[in-house]
Amino acid sequence: MAKAHLTTKSGATITIEGTQEEVASLIAQFDGGPAKPKVRSRNRRTRATTKTGPVNLISELIDGGFFKKPKELGLIKSALEEQGHYYPVTTLSPILLRLVRKKELRRIKDKKRWLYVG
């Protein structure tokens, strides 16, 4: 089924549903000539999109048990690189700090280095 929304010169909104040919012919009648309507199909498939940004990738590491033992920032970076995702430590550091503030991770200072544990 095709669906079209029309707004007339007087401001009235009209919704037409039917086959593409029916919708095109009705639009042509309203416009006074043949028209190429914007037809939207109801059968459009929607894909489930999963974002693969660094926040979601680190959350996957948390869920996978990567942070059971304390990890340094460099180890986190290399774990993401093993999965094929390359981020500089300057990008990962604020993300990890945000996850600490959300209490998804904890942070421990050891010999002037921060270690992250889940």
C-alpha positions in Angstrom: 0.0 0.0 0.0 1.2 3.4 -0.9 0.4 6.5 1.2 0.6 10.2 0.4 -0.1 13.3 2.4 -1.3 16.4 0.5 -1.8 20.0 1.7 -4.2 22.1 -0.4 -3.8 25.8 -1.0 -6.6 26.4 1.5 -4.5 24.5 4.2 -6.5 21.3 4.3 -4.5 18.1 4.8 -5.5 15.0 2.8 -4.1 11.5 3.3 -4.5 9.1 0.4 -3.9 5.3 0.7 -3.9 2.8 -2.1 -1.7 1.4 -4.9 0.9 3.7 -6.4 -1.3 4.1 -9.5 -4.4 5.1 -7.5 -2.5 7.6 -5.4 -0.8 9.1 -8.5 -4.1 9.5 -10.3 -5.8 11.1 -7.3 -2.9 13.5 -6.9 -3.1 14.4 -10.6 -6.8 15.2 -10.1 -6.1 17.5 -7.2 -3.2 19.3 -9.0 -4.9 19.5 -12.3 -2.2 17.5 -14.2 0.1 14.5 -14.0 2.2 14.6 -10.9 5.0 12.6 -9.4 3.9 12.1 -5.8 6.0 11.4 -2.9 4.8 7.8 -2.2 5.8 6.0 1.0 5.5 2.3 1.1 4.3 0.6 4.3 6.4 -2.5 3.6 9.6 -0.7 4.3 11.9 -2.8 6.4 13.5 -1.2 9.4 16.9 -2.4 10.5 17.9 -2.7 14.0 20.8 -0.4 14.2 23.5 -1.0 16.9 25.9 1.8 17.5 29.5 0.8 17.6 30.9 3.9 19.2 33.6 3.7 21.9 31.0 4.0 24.8 29.1 0.9 23.6 32.3 -1.0 22.8 33.6 -0.4 26.4 30.2 -1.4 27.8 30.5 -4.6 25.8 33.9 -5.2 27.5 32.3 -4.6 30.9 29.6 -7.1 30.1 32.1 -9.6 28.9 34.0 -9.6 32.1 37.1 -7.8 30.8 37.3 -5.5 33.9 37.2 -8.3 36.5 40.8 -7.5 37.2 42.1 -3.9 37.2 43.2 -2.7 33.7 45.3 0.3 32.6 44.2 2.6 29.9 46.7 1.2 27.4 45.3 -2.4 27.9 41.8 -1.1 27.3 43.0 0.6 24.1 44.8 -2.6 22.9 41.6 -4.7 23.7 39.6 -2.4 21.4 42.3 -2.6 18.7 42.1 -6.4 18.8 38.4 -6.0 17.9 39.4 -3.7 15.0 38.5 -0.4 16.7 41.2 2.2 16.9 40.8 5.1 19.3 43.5 7.3 20.8 43.8 7.3 24.6 42.8 10.9 24.6 39.4 9.8 23.4 39.1 6.8 25.7 40.1 8.6 28.9 37.0 10.9 29.2 34.7 8.0 28.2 36.1 5.9 31.0 35.8 8.8 33.5 32.1 9.2 32.5 31.5 5.4 33.1 33.2 5.8 36.5 30.8 8.7 37.3 27.8 6.5 36.2 29.2 3.8 38.5 29.6 1.3 35.8 33.3 1.2 36.5 35.6 2.0 39.4 38.9 3.7 39.3 41.9 2.9 41.5 45.2 4.9 41.6 48.3 2.7 41.6 51.8 4.3 41.3 50.6 7.4 39.5 48.4 5.4 37.1 44.7 4.9 37.1 43.4 1.4 36.9 39.8 0.6 35.9 37.9 -2.3 37.3 34.2 -3.3 36.9 
